[in-house]
Amino acid sequence: METQDWSDLHRHLSLADAALTGAVRAIGEGRLAWALDAIAGAQDKIAAAVRQIPLEEQAVVAHREQALLEPKPAPPALGLEAAQQKVTEYIHAVVDQSRYKDDPERAPMIGSVLEKDYGWVFTWNARKFLETQDEQYLLTGTRPILIEKESGEMRVLTFWWERDLQKYEAQRGQVADTNGHVPREVSPI
């Protein structure tokens, strides 16, 4: 790599490091929405850094392409119960990093599930808020979470999650169905 390429790589990784440091600080201060934005920004910078790394040899590239073309066994499809467990673990970990970790009235709970053919979108908030709709128990920054059925991959969506689903579905070659689709309620955690 040339000097400029190394400089760009270093810059992208430094920005990613700064974003992750800010995310950790924000989590400690209970500012989860800001932390999630910072983590997404760090992912973008890391992706930009990776694009700066040139491929060494064409033979290596050809070998990697061939390996990608070889059929691989499909991972087992994830069920709703396993997806719900994955989300439950994640939301508890998020709240455990906040100032509400010892507040039973702000214990996290899944509020609703929107089922799609490719996965589930979970919304969540504090148990007391979901039970009473009293805004004093509202946890801010609780973004919907997409769990893919095929891979089990978890994606934390933005506050504009309907737009996120439209983009995701467009990438999958599907048409978004967020309007008029009634979320299916699930039992409390």
C-alpha positions as CSV (number, residue, x, y, z in Angstrom):
1,M,0.0,0.0,0.0
2,E,1.1,3.5,-0.7
3,T,1.7,6.1,2.0
4,Q,-1.6,7.9,1.3
5,D,-3.5,4.5,1.5
6,W,-2.0,3.9,5.0
7,S,-2.9,7.4,6.0
8,D,-6.5,6.9,4.9
9,L,-6.6,3.5,6.6
10,H,-5.2,5.0,9.9
11,R,-7.7,7.9,9.7
12,H,-10.7,5.7,9.3
13,L,-9.6,3.4,12.1
14,S,-8.9,6.3,14.4
15,L,-12.4,7.7,13.7
16,A,-13.9,4.3,14.5
17,D,-11.9,4.1,17.7
18,A,-13.1,7.6,18.7
19,A,-16.7,6.7,18.0
20,L,-16.5,3.5,20.0
21,T,-14.9,5.3,22.9
22,G,-17.8,7.8,22.8
23,A,-20.3,5.0,22.7
24,V,-18.8,3.4,25.8
25,R,-19.0,6.8,27.6
26,A,-22.6,7.3,26.4
27,I,-23.6,3.8,27.7
28,G,-22.1,4.7,31.1
29,E,-24.2,7.9,31.1
30,G,-27.4,6.0,30.1
31,R,-27.5,7.7,26.7
32,L,-28.2,4.5,24.7
33,A,-29.6,6.2,21.6
34,W,-26.4,8.2,21.1
35,A,-24.3,5.1,21.9
36,L,-26.1,3.1,19.2
37,D,-25.5,5.9,16.7
38,A,-21.9,6.0,17.6
39,I,-21.5,2.3,17.1
40,A,-23.2,2.5,13.7
41,G,-20.7,5.3,12.7
42,A,-17.8,3.2,13.9
43,Q,-19.0,0.3,11.7
44,D,-19.1,2.6,8.7
45,K,-15.5,3.8,9.4
46,I,-14.3,0.3,9.8
47,A,-15.9,-0.7,6.5
48,A,-14.2,2.3,4.8
49,A,-10.9,1.2,6.3
50,V,-11.3,-2.3,5.0
51,R,-12.0,-1.0,1.5
52,Q,-8.5,0.7,1.6
53,I,-6.7,-2.7,1.9
54,P,-5.7,-3.9,-1.5
55,L,-5.8,-7.6,-2.5
56,E,-2.3,-9.1,-2.6
57,E,-2.4,-11.5,-5.5
58,Q,-5.0,-12.5,-8.1
59,A,-4.5,-16.2,-7.2
60,V,-5.6,-15.5,-3.7
61,V,-8.6,-13.7,-4.9
62,A,-9.5,-16.5,-7.3
63,H,-9.2,-19.1,-4.5
64,R,-11.4,-17.0,-2.2
65,E,-14.0,-16.5,-5.0
66,Q,-14.1,-20.3,-5.6
67,A,-14.5,-21.0,-1.9
68,L,-17.5,-18.5,-1.8
69,L,-19.1,-20.3,-4.8
70,E,-18.9,-23.7,-3.2
71,P,-22.3,-24.7,-1.7
72,K,-22.4,-24.6,2.1
73,P,-25.0,-26.2,4.3
74,A,-27.8,-23.7,5.2
75,P,-27.8,-22.8,8.8
76,P,-30.9,-24.0,10.7
77,A,-33.8,-21.6,10.6
78,L,-34.2,-19.7,13.9
79,G,-37.6,-20.0,15.6
80,L,-39.5,-17.2,17.4
81,E,-38.7,-18.5,20.8
82,A,-34.9,-18.5,20.1
83,A,-35.1,-15.1,18.6
84,Q,-37.1,-13.8,21.6
85,Q,-34.4,-15.2,23.9
86,K,-31.7,-13.5,21.9
87,V,-33.5,-10.1,22.1
88,T,-34.2,-10.6,25.8
89,E,-30.5,-11.2,26.5
90,Y,-29.5,-8.1,24.5
91,I,-32.1,-5.7,26.0
92,H,-31.1,-6.8,29.5
93,A,-27.5,-6.2,28.7
94,V,-28.3,-2.7,27.4
95,V,-30.3,-1.8,30.5
96,D,-27.6,-3.3,32.8
97,Q,-25.2,-0.7,31.4
98,S,-27.5,2.1,32.2
99,R,-28.5,3.9,35.4
100,Y,-31.7,1.9,35.5
101,K,-30.0,-1.5,36.0
102,D,-31.3,-1.9,39.6
103,D,-34.7,-0.3,39.0
104,P,-37.3,-3.2,38.7
105,E,-39.9,-0.8,37.3
106,R,-37.6,-0.2,34.3
107,A,-36.8,-3.8,33.7
108,P,-36.8,-4.3,29.9
109,M,-39.6,-6.2,28.2
110,I,-40.5,-7.0,24.7
111,G,-43.6,-5.0,23.8
112,S,-44.5,-6.4,20.4
113,V,-43.3,-8.5,17.5
114,L,-43.8,-7.8,13.8
115,E,-43.4,-11.0,11.9
116,K,-42.0,-10.9,8.4
117,D,-41.1,-13.8,6.1
118,Y,-37.4,-13.2,6.7
119,G,-37.5,-12.5,10.5
120,W,-39.0,-10.6,13.4
121,V,-38.9,-7.0,14.4
122,F,-39.1,-6.6,18.2
123,T,-40.0,-3.4,20.0
124,W,-39.2,-3.1,23.6
125,N,-39.2,-0.7,26.6
126,A,-39.5,-0.7,30.4
127,R,-42.0,-3.3,31.7
128,K,-43.8,-0.6,33.8
129,F,-44.1,1.7,30.8
130,L,-45.5,-1.1,28.6
131,E,-48.0,-2.0,31.3
132,T,-49.2,1.5,32.2
133,Q,-48.1,3.8,29.3
134,D,-47.0,6.2,32.0
135,E,-44.2,8.2,30.4
136,Q,-42.2,8.5,33.7
137,Y,-41.2,4.9,33.1
138,L,-40.3,5.4,29.5
139,L,-36.8,4.3,28.5
140,T,-35.5,6.5,25.7
141,G,-33.4,5.2,22.9
142,T,-35.1,1.8,22.7
143,R,-34.8,0.9,19.1
144,P,-36.5,-1.9,17.3
145,I,-34.4,-5.1,16.8
146,L,-34.6,-7.3,13.7
147,I,-33.7,-10.9,14.1
148,E,-33.2,-12.8,10.8
149,K,-34.8,-16.3,10.7
150,E,-32.2,-17.9,8.4
151,S,-29.0,-16.6,10.0
152,G,-30.1,-15.6,13.5
153,E,-28.3,-12.2,12.8
154,M,-29.5,-9.4,15.0
155,R,-29.8,-5.9,13.6
156,V,-30.6,-2.9,15.8
157,L,-32.7,-0.6,13.7
158,T,-32.7,3.2,13.8
159,F,-35.6,5.3,15.0
160,W,-36.7,5.3,11.4
161,W,-37.1,1.5,11.4
162,E,-39.8,1.4,8.8
163,R,-37.4,3.1,6.3
164,D,-34.7,0.6,7.5
165,L,-37.0,-2.3,6.7
166,Q,-37.8,-0.9,3.3
167,K,-34.1,-0.7,2.5
168,Y,-33.5,-4.1,3.9
169,E,-36.4,-5.6,1.9
170,A,-35.3,-3.8,-1.3
171,Q,-31.9,-5.4,-0.9
172,R,-33.7,-8.8,-0.5
173,G,-35.8,-8.0,-3.6
174,Q,-39.0,-7.7,-1.5
175,V,-41.7,-5.1,-1.1
176,A,-41.9,-3.4,2.3
177,D,-45.1,-4.2,4.3
178,T,-45.0,-1.9,7.3
179,N,-48.2,0.0,6.8
180,G,-51.3,-1.9,7.8
181,H,-49.3,-4.9,9.2
182,V,-50.5,-5.4,12.7
183,P,-47.7,-6.4,15.1
184,R,-48.4,-9.6,16.9
185,E,-48.2,-9.3,20.7
186,V,-46.1,-11.7,22.7
187,S,-46.1,-12.6,26.3
188,P,-43.9,-10.6,28.7
189,I,-40.4,-11.7,29.4
